[in-house]
Structure formats: structure tokens, C-alpha cells
Amino acid sequence: MKSAPQDRLVTALLIIAALGLITGSVLWLSGRVDTANIVWALGVCPVLAVLVIDILRSLLKGEVGLDIVAALSMSAALLFGETLAAAVVALMYTGGTVLEHFAQGRARREMSALLSRVPRTAARYRDGSLEDVPLDVIAPGDMLLIRQGDVAPVDGTITSDSAMLDLSALTGESMPVRVTSGQKVMSGATNAGDAFDLQVTRAAAQSTFAGIVRLVEAAQASKAPMSRLADRWSLMFLVVTVTLATAAWWFTGDPIRAVAVLVIATPCPLILAVPVALVAGLSRAAHFGVLIKGAGPLEALARITTLILDKTGTLTDGRPQIVSITAQGALTQDEVLYFAAALDQASQHPIAQAIVAAAKAGGANLPVPQSIVETPGEGVAGTVDGRRVVVGGADFVAAKVGSAGTDAAMAGSVIVALGVDGKPGGYLVMADALRPGTAQLLAGLRGLGVGRILLATGDRRAVADAVTQGLQLDAVHADLTPDRKVALVVAEHQTGRVMMVGDGVNDAPALAAADIGVAMGARSAAASAEAADVVLLVDNLDRLLPGIEIAQKARQIAVQSVAVGIGLSVAGMVVAALGYLTPVQGAVAQELIDVAVILNALRALRISPSVWTAPATT
């Protein structure tokens, strides 16, 4: 049961079972025993009816679960007049079911947020004017206006002189890319510069972005469902229970002994202890900024052996940063940054804004530039403190001052040149830098049992190799399209349980296909956050360490609780088979066992990750 109506149904059954048990107990204490038995039975029947239907559905799918033992115990108790025992079992069962639904309520999310990334309408030219039209009426050949900050709704060809596009969500390319007239633009690309015209080449349903949506949906549909920890114990426990109950009845001729065995065998340690421990683990992980979408993903997270990492926004910060400054002529490095940042205040280009942010972070007091002339996608010229300044690409600055005087840039970097008073002033090297502490993070992950760590990026091979130089990775895969990322995840399934970490739209299908998909939640695209099983609420990859360790320890506590609870239940079944426990006494004994295993399961709330040293973020 995963839908909202089914959640409401199990909650209603819990209320019915609780009211039946409480009302019947009040009647019994007042001496109205016959009426109490009727009320207890009435409280059990709806629970039993829904349970039987669920069991039949599971059997048709070839699944055998713990529900059979609960159904047998309630049925036998009603059949032989042990209605109080049946009512206790019904309350315990529905309580455990509601708790499990609470733990798994966010395990599946709709893809509506993915679809909402692309606008529902587009600005189309028609008869010399613009009109907003729904995407489904846009046809190849139509001309659209893509404003600054808009996401391209369909695939097309640029007809303006140039455009600056942010492709990070689609390809992993961290730096904005300049495209010129006649070049293709993929749907899902964000306009990072001035408005431009786009001639449609594909309808929205056949666009690149729509194809990614279909990949996500296909990956989710083909992904094997996560089995519950409790169900993996169910068949063995069912065999032991039925064998003991049958033997007790066969050898003594007393059916009440079989009822007592079934009642105390009701698998509440499994029904209650597992979800309690896992829900506690979910809560504890959230304390460290790790949102795990249900008990199933937490179980899977505890058993991960292979990790696949995206590059941009995951292994790297995803934003251009200054990695070096070279001063020329009479200027110092501080002056190069000062003049470049002061003039770049007039530009909305992402690289220009990164330079301004770096200067302000260093305490610079930037003056307002004058006489601004910006050439979109190339550079800016103007006056700063009375001096003529030009900043932009090397070719742009060289055309203004004769020579930009820059060296070749490393792979994945961008050169921003500066000219002052008609002379080269220096240049800044911008790159998407590796996150600090990445090497230590990978070592910590290996210490938690992650045997294989791979990089999967849509970026170029040279960029991927430059960024990962010195990291202990098992493999680097570059130039990957979304479907090739999915293929890599599927291939790695052969070596163990796979976790994929990413943040872009292009990562969403792979996140959905992995055993565990992890999205960088702070700046993650809606697509990846929806497709993922885990979202890191803080934009820092090191949150994986406490997340995985908490999952491992919570699962260990759940297994411990189950082992102890089942051991005590089996001992109780033997005592009941020998005639030393009545069905009601068996129900009470089972309650005591439940209290013990729940208290043990709640230890998961106090898990303290040994790999975490920074203060927790709530």
C-alpha cells in the first residue's frame, strides 16, 4: 500500500481495532462479557478482511509474507472464541502497518516537478508580434523568443548572432557555453545571457528534455522493488509457527493450544521492531542533513558496495571559481581582481558575477563603473576610477589592447583577460574546482564498505581527467549522455549494489535506475531530487558519510531486535504448545516481547556517526 487512499485505509483500520479493544474491555470489566466478545470480534473482522485480501493479492504475485501468520492467529482466535486475543493481535498488527507506511510514505514521488522545469508556454513570433502559446501547439519551423533566465522548452536552432547557455543540468558542462547562429540548442538548456531567437526543430514531445523524462520513468519502472527486511525472515518463521501449532493440536487434541501458539507467534517483533528502528534511523539521518525517502532506501543504503559520482555540482562545486590570478605591467594581483570585478558589476554573465563575488568576499570596496559598453558573450569595456578598463575573453581584450598576454588554459578552465589604459593588465583563470576534502571523503567511503568508486560525467574526457587527477577512483567515464549513464549503472549492478550521486537533469534517469539514487539537494535540479531515494539537504558531499553509517547501524539494530524478538517468540510458542499459556496470556506475553524489542529499536535515535566531526545541521 503506497497511495494516499491506502494510507488512510490502514489508519482507519488501526482506529477500528483500537476502539474495538478499548470498548470491549470496558464492557468486559462492567460484567457484560457476551457483548464484549461481540465488540472485540467486530473490531477484528474489518482488519482480518482487508488482511486476507492483501494476502491473496500477494500470493497471486508469488509473494509470501508475514501477514499470513497474523491472519492465521486472528482467524483461529475468532473461530475458537478467543476474541480478546484476536483483538490484541489486530491492534498490534494495524499499529505496525501504520508505522511501516509512515516510514515508507515518501519512497515514491511523482514526476510532476521534473515536467514543471520546462515552461508550460513559450513566446512565439506570429504576424510581427509575440504570443504565449502552450508547448503542445509548437511545431517545427516556429520561431521562439528565449528570454534571459528562460529554459529552452524545445530543441531548436539559434537564429540570433549568439547566445550564452548554461548546459550544466543537461551535460555537466560547468561553464556557460557560447553558441552562434545556426548552432543547435537542446531543450532544458538555460539562457545565461541576453535574449535570443530559436527556430524550433522538434515538437516538445520529441525534444531532448522529454526524452530524459521518459528515461526516468522507464528506469523507475524497471527498477527491482526493495524487499522489506522483515519479509526475508517470514517464510522460515511461518514454517516454524505452523509446525508448532499443528503439533500442539495433533498431539494434545486441544485446539486452544494451537490458538495460543499462533497468538504468541504473531510476528510483532518483525512488524514493529523493523519499522521502529528504521524510522529512528531516518530521523537521525535527517539530523545530519540527509533526507532518506523511506525505510526501503535506508536498508539499501546500508548495503551499498559501488558508488558512481557525477562531476559538476557533485564532485565539484558546480560554480566557476578563481583558481589563479596573473598580473602584468605595473598592476598587482589584487589590482587585477579589483579592476576586473569593478567593471564586471555591469554584467549578468555567470563568470562576471563569480569574479565580483570573489572580490567582495575578499573585502574589496568596488566603485561604480562608468561608460559601460558590453558585447554579449565576449566582454565589457568601461571606466573605473577614471581609467579605461576592458575585461572578457582573451580575443576580445586582445582586439582592444593589442595583446591579452595570456597563457594556454588548463582543461576545463576559462581565461578572463584584463586590459587597463590600452595595455594588458593580467588575467584570471576560472574553473569548476574540486570540492575541498574530496580525497578524504573517498577514503572514508571505502572505510564504510564502498569497494568501487567511479566518476560518470557528460563533460569532456580532458576536463574529467584534469579534475580527478590524484583521486583514487576505480574508473572515469566521460562524454556520457543520460542513457549511457543508465547503461553504466545497469552494468555495475553485476558487481554489487549501486549508489549514484548527481544533481542535474541528465543525472535523473541514472538516479532512478540505481539501487540508491542520491541528489545534491541544495542546488539540485527538481528532476534529480524527485528521482532520487536520498537527498543531501546541505550542499556538501561529505554528508554521505554519516548517512551511510547511520543506515548501517540502524539496520544492525533492526536485525538485533528481530533476532531477539523472534527467539523470545519461539520460546513462548514452545511454552504455549506445552499448555502453560492461554491465548490471552500469550497475547500479553507477546506485548512484553514487543516492548522489549521496541525499546531496543529506539536506540537508533542515539546513533552517533564515528566518521562525522562537524556540528550537525538540522
C-alpha positions in Angstrom: 0.0 0.0 0.0 1.6 3.2 -1.2 -1.1 5.6 -2.3 -2.8 8.2 -0.1 -6.2 6.3 -0.1 -4.4 3.1 1.1 -2.6 5.1 3.9 -6.0 6.4 5.0 -7.4 2.8 5.0 -4.7 1.4 7.3 -5.1 4.4 9.6 -8.9 3.7 9.7 -8.2 0.0 10.5 -6.0 1.0 13.4 -8.7 3.2 14.8 -11.3 0.5 14.4 -9.0 -2.1 16.1 -8.2 0.3 19.0 -11.8 1.3 19.6 -12.9 -2.4 19.5 -10.3 -3.4 22.0 -11.0 -0.5 24.3 -14.8 -0.6 24.1 -14.8 -4.4 24.6 -12.5 -4.2 27.6 -14.8 -1.6 29.2 -17.8 -3.9 28.6 -16.0 -6.9 30.0 -15.0 -5.0 33.2 -18.6 -4.0 33.7 -19.7 -7.6 33.6 -21.2 -7.7 30.1 -18.9 -10.5 28.8 -21.1 -11.6 25.8 -21.4 -8.1 24.5 -17.6 -7.6 25.0 -16.9 -10.6 22.9 -19.1 -9.3 20.1 -17.4 -5.9 20.2 -14.0 -7.4 20.1 -14.9 -9.6 17.2 -16.4 -6.6 15.3 -13.2 -4.7 15.8 -11.2 -7.6 14.4 -13.3 -8.5 11.3 -12.5 -5.4 9.2 -8.8 -5.8 9.8 -8.9 -9.5 9.0 -11.0 -9.0 5.8 -8.5 -6.4 4.4 -5.6 -8.6 5.5 -7.0 -11.7 3.7 -7.5 -9.6 0.5 -3.9 -8.4 0.7 -2.6 -11.9 1.3 -4.5 -13.2 -1.8 -3.0 -10.4 -3.9 0.5 -11.2 -2.7 0.0 -15.0 -3.4 -1.1 -14.2 -6.9 2.2 -12.4 -7.4 4.1 -15.3 -5.9 5.0 -13.4 -2.7 4.7 -14.9 0.8 4.9 -12.5 3.8 4.4 -12.3 7.5 0.7 -11.3 7.0 -0.2 -15.0 6.8 0.8 -15.6 10.4 -1.2 -12.6 11.6 -4.2 -13.8 9.6 -4.0 -17.3 11.0 -3.8 -16.1 14.6 -6.7 -13.8 14.3 -8.8 -16.4 12.4 -8.1 -19.2 14.9 -8.7 -17.0 17.9 -12.2 -15.9 16.5 -13.0 -19.5 15.5 -12.4 -20.9 18.9 -13.9 -17.9 20.9 -10.7 -16.3 22.0 -11.9 -12.8 20.8 -9.8 -10.8 23.3 -6.6 -12.4 22.0 -7.8 -11.7 18.4 -8.5 -8.1 19.3 -5.0 -7.7 20.8 -3.4 -9.2 17.7 -5.5 -6.9 15.4 -4.3 -3.8 17.3 -0.7 -4.9 17.2 -0.8 -5.7 13.5 -2.5 -2.5 12.4 -0.2 -0.4 14.6 2.8 -2.0 12.9 1.4 -1.5 9.5 0.7 2.2 10.1 4.2 2.7 11.4 5.7 1.0 8.3 3.6 3.1 6.0 4.8 6.2 7.8 8.4 5.1 7.2 7.9 4.4 3.5 5.4 7.2 2.7 8.0 9.2 0.7 9.7 6.3 -1.1 7.9 7.1 -4.4 7.4 10.5 -5.8 5.6 11.7 -8.9 7.5 13.2 -11.8 5.4 16.4 -11.8 8.4 18.6 -10.6 10.5 17.2 -13.4 7.9 18.2 -16.0 7.5 21.6 -14.4 11.1 22.6 -15.0 10.2 23.4 -18.6 7.7 26.2 -19.0 4.1 25.3 -19.9 4.1 28.0 -22.5 6.6 29.7 -24.9 6.8 33.1 -26.5 6.2 32.5 -30.3 6.6 35.1 -33.0 3.4 35.4 -35.1 2.5 38.2 -37.6 5.2 40.6 -36.3 4.2 40.2 -32.6 4.8 37.8 -29.7 2.2 35.4 -28.3 2.3 33.0 -25.4 1.2 29.6 -26.6 1.1 26.1 -24.9 4.0 23.8 -25.8 1.9 21.2 -27.4 0.9 23.6 -30.2 4.5 24.5 -31.1 5.6 22.9 -34.4 8.9 22.6 -36.2 9.6 25.8 -38.0 8.1 28.1 -35.4 10.3 31.0 -34.1 10.5 31.5 -30.4 12.0 34.2 -28.2 14.1 32.7 -25.3 14.4 35.4 -22.6 17.3 35.7 -20.1 16.9 33.1 -17.4 14.4 31.0 -19.5 14.8 27.3 -20.1 14.6 26.3 -23.7 11.3 24.4 -24.0 12.1 22.5 -27.2 15.0 21.6 -29.3 15.9 24.2 -32.0 18.5 26.2 -33.9 19.7 29.6 -32.8 19.0 32.4 -35.4 20.4 35.3 -33.4 24.1 36.2 -33.7 25.0 34.4 -30.5 23.7 33.1 -27.1 25.2 32.1 -23.8 23.8 28.9 -22.5 24.0 27.1 -19.1 24.1 23.4 -20.0 25.2 22.1 -16.6 21.8 20.4 -15.9 22.0 18.6 -19.2 25.6 17.8 -20.0 27.5 18.5 -16.8 29.4 21.3 -18.5 30.0 23.7 -15.6 30.9 26.8 -17.6 28.3 28.6 -19.7 28.8 27.9 -23.4 28.6 30.4 -26.2 26.7 29.3 -29.3 26.4 31.2 -32.5 23.9 31.5 -35.3 23.0 28.1 -36.9 24.0 26.0 -33.9 21.6 23.7 -32.2 20.1 24.2 -28.7 18.8 21.4 -26.6 15.6 21.7 -24.6 16.4 22.1 -20.9 19.3 24.5 -21.6 19.1 27.7 -19.6 19.7 31.1 -21.2 22.5 32.6 -19.2 22.9 35.7 -21.4 20.8 38.1 -23.4 17.5 37.0 -25.1 17.8 35.2 -28.4 15.6 33.7 -31.1 15.2 30.0 -31.5 13.8 28.2 -34.6 12.0 25.0 -33.5 13.3 21.8 -35.0 11.4 19.3 -32.9 8.0 19.3 -31.2 8.0 19.3 -27.4 7.1 15.6 -27.1 10.1 14.6 -29.2 12.6 17.0 -27.5 15.7 16.2 -25.6 14.1 17.0 -22.2 11.0 14.9 -22.9 13.4 12.0 -23.8 15.1 12.4 -20.4 11.7 12.3 -18.7 10.9 9.0 -20.5 14.3 7.6 -19.5 13.5 8.4 -15.8 10.1 6.8 -16.0 11.5 3.7 -17.7 14.3 3.4 -15.2 11.9 3.6 -12.3 9.6 1.0 -13.8 12.4 -1.5 -14.4 14.0 -1.0 -11.0 13.5 -4.0 -8.8 11.4 -3.2 -5.7 13.3 -3.1 -2.4 12.3 -6.0 -0.3 11.5 -5.4 3.3 13.9 -6.7 5.9 11.0 -8.4 7.7 9.8 -10.3 4.7 13.2 -12.0 4.3 12.5 -13.7 7.7 8.9 -14.5 7.0 9.0 -17.9 5.3 11.1 -19.6 7.9 9.1 -18.1 10.7 5.8 -19.2 9.0 7.0 -22.8 8.7 8.1 -22.9 12.4 4.8 -21.4 13.6 2.5 -23.7 11.6 4.6 -26.7 12.5 4.4 -26.0 16.3 0.7 -25.1 16.2 -0.2 -28.2 14.2 1.9 -30.4 16.5 0.3 -28.9 19.7 -3.2 -29.6 18.3 -2.3 -33.0 16.9 -0.7 -34.5 20.0 -3.0 -33.0 22.6 -6.3 -32.8 20.7 -6.7 -29.3 22.2 -7.3 -26.6 19.5 -6.8 -23.8 22.1 -3.1 -24.7 22.4 -2.8 -24.2 18.7 -4.5 -20.8 19.1 -2.2 -19.9 21.9 0.8 -20.8 19.7 -0.5 -18.7 16.8 -1.2 -15.7 19.0 2.2 -15.6 20.6 3.7 -16.3 17.2 2.1 -13.1 15.7 5.3 -11.6 14.3 5.2 -8.3 16.1 8.9 -8.2 16.6 9.2 -8.2 12.8 6.1 -6.0 12.3 7.1 -3.4 14.9 10.9 -3.6 15.6 12.0 -3.2 12.0 10.0 -0.1 11.1 10.7 1.5 14.5 14.5 1.1 14.1 14.4 2.3 10.5 12.1 5.2 11.2 14.5 6.2 14.0 17.4 5.9 11.6 15.5 8.1 9.1 15.1 10.7 11.8 18.7 10.5 12.9 20.0 10.9 9.3 17.8 13.9 8.8 19.5 15.5 11.8 22.7 15.4 9.8 21.1 16.9 6.6 20.5 13.5 4.9 16.8 13.0 3.8 16.2 9.3 3.1 12.8 8.7 1.5 11.7 5.7 3.4 12.7 2.5 5.2 13.5 0.6 2.0 16.0 3.1 0.7 17.6 3.2 4.2 18.1 -0.6 4.1 19.6 -0.4 0.7 21.9 2.5 1.6 23.3 0.3 4.4 24.4 -2.3 1.9 25.9 -0.2 -0.9 29.2 -1.6 -2.4 29.6 0.6 -5.5 29.4 4.4 -5.8 29.0 6.3 -9.1 29.6 10.1 -8.8 28.6 12.8 -11.2 31.2 15.6 -11.6 29.7 19.0 -11.9 27.9 20.1 -8.8 28.7 16.8 -7.1 32.4 16.1 -7.1 33.0 19.7 -7.9 31.2 22.8 -6.6 29.4 23.4 -9.9 30.2 27.2 -10.0 33.1 29.0 -11.6 35.8 30.0 -9.2 39.1 31.9 -9.5 41.9 29.4 -9.3 44.8 31.8 -10.2 45.5 35.5 -11.0 48.4 36.7 -13.1 49.3 40.4 -13.1 51.1 42.1 -15.9 52.7 45.5 -16.3 52.6 47.7 -13.1 49.5 46.0 -11.7 49.4 43.7 -8.7 47.2 40.6 -8.4 44.9 42.5 -6.1 44.5 45.3 -8.6 43.8 42.8 -11.4 40.9 41.4 -9.3 39.8 44.9 -8.3 39.5 46.3 -11.8 38.0 43.2 -13.3 35.4 42.9 -10.6 34.5 46.6 -10.6 33.8 46.5 -14.3 32.1 43.1 -14.2 29.4 44.6 -11.9 27.8 45.8 -15.1 27.4 42.3 -16.5 25.0 39.5 -15.7 27.3 36.8 -17.1 27.8 34.0 -14.5 31.6 34.2 -14.7 31.5 38.0 -14.3 29.3 37.6 -11.2 31.7 35.0 -9.8 34.6 37.4 -10.1 32.5 40.1 -8.4 31.6 37.7 -5.6 35.3 36.7 -5.1 36.4 40.3 -4.8 33.6 41.2 -2.3 34.4 38.1 -0.3 38.0 39.4 0.0 36.7 42.7 1.4 37.1 44.8 -1.8 35.1 48.1 -1.9 34.2 48.2 -5.6 33.4 51.6 -7.2 30.5 52.0 -9.7 31.8 51.7 -13.3 31.1 54.3 -15.9 30.7 54.5 -19.7 29.7 50.8 -19.9 29.7 49.0 -23.3 29.0 45.3 -23.2 29.4 42.9 -26.1 27.2 39.9 -25.1 29.2 36.7 -24.6 32.5 38.4 -25.2 33.3 41.1 -22.7 32.8 44.6 -21.2 34.5 47.9 -21.6 34.2 51.0 -19.4 35.8 53.3 -17.0 36.8 52.5 -13.4 38.3 55.2 -11.2 39.0 57.3 -14.3 40.9 54.5 -16.0 39.9 52.8 -19.2 39.3 49.1 -18.5 38.3 46.2 -20.6 37.6 42.7 -19.4 36.5 39.5 -21.1 37.7 36.7 -23.3 41.3 36.8 -24.5 40.5 37.5 -28.1 38.1 40.3 -27.1 40.7 42.0 -24.9 43.4 41.5 -27.4 41.4 43.3 -30.0 41.2 46.3 -27.6 44.7 46.5 -26.3 46.8 44.7 -29.0 47.6 41.6 -26.9 45.9 39.9 -24.0 49.2 38.2 -23.0 47.6 35.0 -21.6 49.0 31.5 -21.5 47.1 28.4 -22.5 44.4 27.4 -20.1 44.2 24.0 -18.5 41.4 21.7 -19.5 38.0 22.7 -18.1 39.1 26.3 -17.3 38.2 29.7 -18.7 40.6 32.6 -19.2 39.3 36.1 -18.3 41.7 38.8 -19.6 42.1 42.3 -18.4 43.2 45.5 -20.1 43.9 48.8 -18.4 44.6 52.1 -20.3 45.2 50.3 -23.6 47.7 47.8 -22.1 47.4 44.2 -20.9 46.8 44.2 -17.2 46.7 40.5 -16.4 44.3 37.6 -16.5 42.2 35.4 -14.2 41.9 31.6 -14.6 38.4 30.4 -13.8 37.5 26.8 -13.2 35.0 24.5 -11.6 37.2 23.4 -8.7 37.1 20.1 -6.9 35.3 20.2 -3.5 37.8 20.5 -0.6 38.4 17.3 1.3 37.3 15.1 -1.6 40.2 12.6 -1.3 39.5 12.2 2.5 35.8 11.7 1.7 36.5 8.9 -0.8 38.8 7.2 1.8 36.0 7.5 4.4 33.5 5.9 2.0 35.9 3.0 1.3 36.2 2.5 5.1 32.4 2.1 5.2 32.5 -0.8 2.7 32.2 1.0 -0.6 34.6 -1.1 -2.7 34.2 0.6 -6.1 34.1 4.3 -6.8 33.6 5.7 -10.3 33.1 9.0 -12.0 30.4 9.4 -14.6 30.1 12.8 -16.4 28.7 14.3 -19.5 31.7 16.6 -19.6 34.7 16.1 -21.9 37.4 13.5 -21.2 40.1 16.1 -20.8 38.1 18.0 -18.2 37.2 14.8 -16.3 40.8 13.7 -16.2 42.1 17.1 -15.1 39.5 17.4 -12.2 40.1 13.8 -10.9 43.9 13.8 -11.1 45.3 12.3 -7.9 41.9 10.9 -6.7 41.8 7.2 -6.0 39.0 6.3 -8.4 38.4 2.9 -10.0 37.3 4.3 -13.3 36.4 7.6 -15.0 33.7 7.7 -17.7 33.3 10.9 -19.7 31.2 12.2 -22.6 28.1 10.3 -21.2 24.6 11.0 -22.4 21.7 10.3 -19.9 21.0 6.9 -21.5 24.7 5.9 -21.3 24.8 6.8 -17.6 21.8 4.5 -17.1 23.7 1.8 -19.0 26.7 2.2 -16.8 24.5 1.9 -13.6 22.9 -1.3 -15.0 26.4 -2.7 -15.9 27.7 -2.0 -12.4 24.7 -3.9 -10.9 26.7 -7.0 -11.8 29.4 -6.2 -9.2 27.1 -5.3 -6.3 24.6 -2.7 -5.0 25.0 0.6 -6.7 24.6 4.1 -5.4 24.5 7.0 -7.9 25.1 10.6 -6.8 24.2 13.6 -9.1 22.4 16.9 -9.3 21.5 17.7 -12.9 18.5 16.8 -15.1 20.9 14.5 -17.0 21.5 12.5 -13.8 17.9 11.8 -13.1 17.5 8.6 -15.2 20.6 7.1 -13.6 19.5 8.1 -10.1 16.2 6.3 -10.8 18.0 3.2 -12.1 20.4 2.8 -9.3 19.7 0.8 -6.1 20.1 4.1 -4.3 20.0 7.5 -6.1 21.4 10.4 -4.1 20.7 14.0 -5.2 22.6 17.1 -4.0 19.5 18.9 -2.7 20.8 22.4 -2.1 21.0 23.3 -5.8 19.8 20.1 -7.3 17.5 20.1 -10.3 13.9 19.1 -9.5 14.3 16.1 -11.7 17.2 14.6 -9.8 15.6 15.4 -6.4 12.4 13.7 -7.4 14.1 10.6 -9.0 16.5 10.1 -6.0 15.9 7.9 -2.9 18.2 10.2 -0.8 18.6 14.0 -0.9 21.5 15.7 0.8 19.8 18.8 2.3 23.2 20.5 2.7 25.2 21.1 -0.5 28.1 19.0 0.7 29.1 15.6 -0.4 30.6 14.7 3.0 27.1 14.2 4.3 27.2 10.8 2.6 29.5 9.5 5.4 27.1 10.0 8.4 24.2 9.0 6.1 25.7 5.6 5.2 26.9 4.9 8.8 23.6 5.7 10.3 21.8 3.5 7.8 24.2 0.6 8.6 23.8 1.0 12.3 20.0 1.4 12.2 19.8 -1.8 10.1 22.1 -3.6 12.6 19.8 -2.6 15.5 16.7 -3.7 13.5 18.3 -7.1 12.9 19.3 -7.4 16.6 15.7 -6.6 17.6 14.3 -9.1 15.2 16.6 -11.9 16.3 15.9 -11.3 20.0 12.2 -10.9 19.4 11.8 -14.0 17.3 13.9 -16.0 19.7 11.6 -15.0 22.6 8.5 -15.7 20.4 9.7 -19.2 19.6 10.4 -19.8 23.2 6.9 -18.6 24.0 5.4 -20.8 21.3 7.0 -23.8 22.9 5.6 -22.9 26.3 2.2 -22.4 24.8 2.3 -25.7 22.9 3.0 -27.4 26.2 -0.1 -25.9 27.7 1.4 -23.4 30.0 0.0 -20.3 28.3 -3.6 -19.5 27.3 -4.3 -17.4 24.2 -4.8 -14.2 26.2 -1.7 -14.9 28.3 0.1 -15.5 25.0 -1.1 -12.1 23.7 0.1 -10.4 26.9 3.5 -12.2 26.7 3.8 -11.1 23.1 3.1 -7.5 24.2 6.0 -7.7 26.7 8.2 -9.0 23.9 7.1 -6.1 21.8 8.0 -3.6 24.4 11.5 -5.1 24.7 12.2 -5.1 21.0 10.8 -1.6 20.5 12.9 -0.2 23.3 16.0 -1.8 21.7 15.0 -0.5 18.3 14.7 3.1 19.6 18.4 3.0 20.3 18.7 4.1 16.6 17.7 7.6 17.7 21.0 7.9 19.6 23.3 6.8 16.8 26.4 8.9 16.7 28.4 8.6 13.5 32.1 8.0 14.2 33.1 9.4 10.8 31.4 12.8 11.5 33.2 15.6 13.3 31.5 18.8 12.2 28.4 20.1 14.0 25.1 18.6 12.8 22.7 20.7 10.8 19.0 20.4 11.5 
